[in-house]
Amino acid sequence: MSTPSLSSARAFTLGGIVLTAVSLAGGLPASVSAKGSDQDRTVKVYKKVAAATVLIASAPVSGSRAFGGPINGVGAGVLLDGQGFILTTAHVIEAATSVMVVFHDGTRAQAEVVGSDPVTDVALLRVALPKGQRVTAELGDSDGVEIGQEVLAVGHPFGLGYALSTGIVSGFMPLPETSATFQDHLIQISAPINPGNSGGPLVNAEGQVIGLTSAILAGAQNIGFAIPINTARMVAAELRTNGRVIRPWLGIRGKLVSDEVMALFALPLVKGLLISEIAAGSPAEKAGLQTGTLPVAINGESWLLGGDILVSVNGQEVRTSEQYLKVVKKLEVGRIVELGIMREGRLHRISVMVEERPLLPSGASQPKGPERVDFKPLDWTSPERGPARCAGGAHADFSAPCRSFGASTSSHPQSPSPSSKEQVCSFHNLESSRTSLSFWNGPCHPYRQSRDTEHSMIREL
């Protein structure tokens, strides 16, 4: 708050009083002064970002602005450059017969859809810029985003006009599972977003775009998600060049083996991608990769055991989703890659020709917008406290000193005799100087092997 107005208002009084008034104004608590400074900065950031944000309306449009109902085909976009390219979300223009863009000054223009990618929910438009439109968005680096940092979201909630909401980065969340497993994470934010915000910019405190607001968690308050701008920028570049995104495809889907699963089911002493599904006609199927056959549930999470475990791609380890993403992104369509596969206790090296991943089939699961997204909350129940269930309904207690399915806890347990209606699994612990392993005996053991075999695998890898 400036002081001249205060001093001028008191100009008719004694000079000492004037000086005192100015002194008091200049001596406001630091917190009040800082708050004013933050507000000024927020206003400046909003003006900067709003000028590069557009309203997008795709026909046909349904819904009612007056009553705040969902408006299909209304969202926002980010003006990328002086050539008229606009970044938005794919669901905003999905199945649109025409797309209208409204600029900050109210100017309207018909937009061309350059391309759309349903996997990442990113779309690229192009318009003829109105005369005098020179403001474009400043893109930041989403790889540097951290939990707790301040963010601002600009959009057109319910098509009512420009609006700003503020919050923080509250977390990160994987994209909904599609045939493109292990896509980059979404940025989770506390800034309130609504239908009409989709495709609008999520910016940092400097006004740099770090994401495109895309989804909300149904039934929750202030849990929204944004597509990282680095992902959107990469997709936009491909859409601009090819009109589509060309992705490498192996045709496998699975889950990364966790420490708990590896110990509980006596998997080989390596981590990797436990293959649970192989697409028909895919490179993986042609190469003879194998899926699991034994369904098991742990804390409500389904696993399919007994299949191949992918441990490396072209010699690079695959132990985390980040490693998997890194190696898969480097694959080139038409090139042969070498997969390291653990099967029946042995490491196999299999050559596979990388193909272009086909488009998502009709009705396949894919990211959707804030209007209808219903993300499933993560189950944070500790594995040590919950039950595991083998096919047939048997349960194991993680908290017990000896993990068992009712089998003997002696050092040489006998495999139980399963009934015709129930498949029973048994466990016992084997102590060693290096680690405590949980071996699984019985008819539903997916990876039967000796301790010597396990140690030889470590050496072989």
Beta strands, then each sheet from edge to edge (+ up, - down):
strand 1: 53-62
strand 2: 72-79
strand 3: 85-89
strand 4: 98-102
strand 5: 108-117
strand 6: 122-126
strand 7: 150-155
strand 8: 163-174
strand 9: 185-189
strand 10: 201-203
strand 11: 209-216
strand 12: 224-228
strand 13: 248-249
strand 14: 252-256
strand 15: 273-278
strand 16: 294-298
strand 17: 301-305
strand 18: 309-313
strand 19: 316-317
strand 20: 336-343
strand 21: 346-353
strand 22: 355-356
strand 23: 387-389
strand 24: 395-397
strand 25: 426-431
strand 26: 436-441
sheet 1: 1+ 2- 3+ 6- 5+ 4- 1+
sheet 2: 7+ 8- 9+ 12- 11+ 10- 7+
sheet 3: 13+ 22-
sheet 4: 14+ 15- 18+ 19-
sheet 5: 14+ 15- 18+ 20- 21+
sheet 6: 17+ 16- 23+ 24-
sheet 7: 25+ 26-
end
